[in-house]
Amino acid sequence: MFDEPVNGLDTEGIRWIRDLMRSMAGEGRTVFVSSHLMSEMELTADQLIVIGQGRLLADTTMRDFIRGNSRAATLVRSPQWKQLRAVLEGPGVGVQPESQGRWRVTGLDAAAVGDIAARHRIHLHELSPRLASLEEVYMQMTNQSVEYRAGG
């Protein structure tokens, strides 16, 4: 059992701990890791257990946890954004601006967005499927299971 195993470590130490835990799991051992560093857990863990106020909220694979609890989106960047937006918007499809000239499209997967763009001869400079991060999903899932909240 590891509790916050990478806190205070440099990059080399983090990789060493990650490799150690993976090699132990590869030997058939069960390795429990408790951590608040969600991005590190997303890179390291295969199976995830989430407990909130003493109740088991999830016991599943990392991939299934994120996919099952987040709304898929597609990040799109195009020099012909106005034309693309006009052909994408419709019932069940959301289009929101993101950073760096990207747009977040919900309700259509990346293949559908690409097909629509091709059909209308619209150039794409980026087309990236996007799921929520472990941190985003965890915060959403445990929202009702926390005892104390930050102000604001």
N, C-alpha and C positions, 0 to 999 in steps of 0.2 A: 504494500500500500504506500503510495506516494501522496504527500500533502503539499501542494504548491511547489513541486520539484524544480521549477526553473526560475523562481523568484531570485533576482539579484545576479543571475548568471550572465556571462557574456555569450555571444553567438556560438562560439565553440563549445562552451559548456551546455548550452541548450541542445545542440546537435548530439552531443555525447549522451545526455540523459534520454533524448528521444530514441537514439539507437539502442541504448540499454533496455528501455522499456519494450521496444519492438522485438529485440532478440529474446527477451524473457517470454513474451507472448508467443513468439515463434517456436519456443521449446514446449509449448502447450500449457504454460502457466497462466493464471488469471492475474492481471495487473490492474489494480484499482488506482485511479488518479483523481484527486480532488483539486480543483483549481478554479480561480476566478478569471483566469486569462483565457477568454473564450476563443480568441484567434489561434492561440497555441493548441487548445483542445481540438479545434476544427482540423488542424494539421496532423494531430497525433492520434486521436482516439478513433477506434472503429465502432465500438458499441457505446451507447450513452445512457446513463441513468440520471433522471432529473427528479429531485425530491423537493417538495414545497410544503412547508408547515407540517412536516412529518408524514406526508402522503406521497406515494409514488405517482408522479405525473407522466413519466415516460420511461420505457425500457426498450430501446430500439437501436438500429444502426444510425450512425451519424447522418448518412445520406438520406435515409427514410425520414428521420426527424426533421431535417431541413426541408425536404421536398413536401412532406405531409403537412407542414405548418407554415408554409410561406406561399405567397402568390407569385407565380412565375412572371417574369417580365423580360422584355427584350430591349437592350440599349441600341439606339440607332443614331447614326450621324450621316448626313447627306448634304451636298451643296444645293440640292433641290428640295430643301425641307418643306417649303410651303406646298409644293405639288404633292409630295409624299404624304404630308399630314392630311391633305384633302381626300386622298384615296384610302387612307387608313381609318380615319374617324368614322364611327358608326355605332350601332347598338352593341353593347358589350365590349367595346374597345376604348381604352383610356390612353390618352397621350399627354404626358407631362414633361416640361423642360427639366433637364439635368445639368450638370456642370460640363464645361469644355465643349459646348455646342451639341451635346448629346440630348436625345429625347428618350424617355422611358415609355415603352408601349406595353400595355397590359391587355389581355384578352386575345392576343394572337401570339403564336410561338415564332421563333426566328425564321423558320422555313416559310411560314405563311407571309411574314413581312417581306422576305426576300422575293418570294413568288409575285407578290403584288407589285413590288418595285420593278421587277423585271418586265412584267406585263405592261407596265406604263412607261418603260424605258427611263427609269429614274436611277441615277447612279447612287451607290451606297459606299461610304468610306468606312463604316463600321456597322457590324451586325452581330451583337453579342447576347447570348442567352444570359439571364441574371436571376439567380435565386437569392433570397435573403441570406445574411450571414448567420452563423450560429448565435451570435450575440443578439441580433435583431429578433430571431425566432424565440430564443430563451426569454428575453425581456417581455415579449408579447405573451408567451405561454404562462409565465410565472407572475404576471401582473396582478392577479387576484390572490396569489399565494404568498405575498411578502408581508411581513409584519411591520416593517419600517420603510418609509419612502423618503427620498431626498426632497427638500422643499422646492417649490417652483412649479 
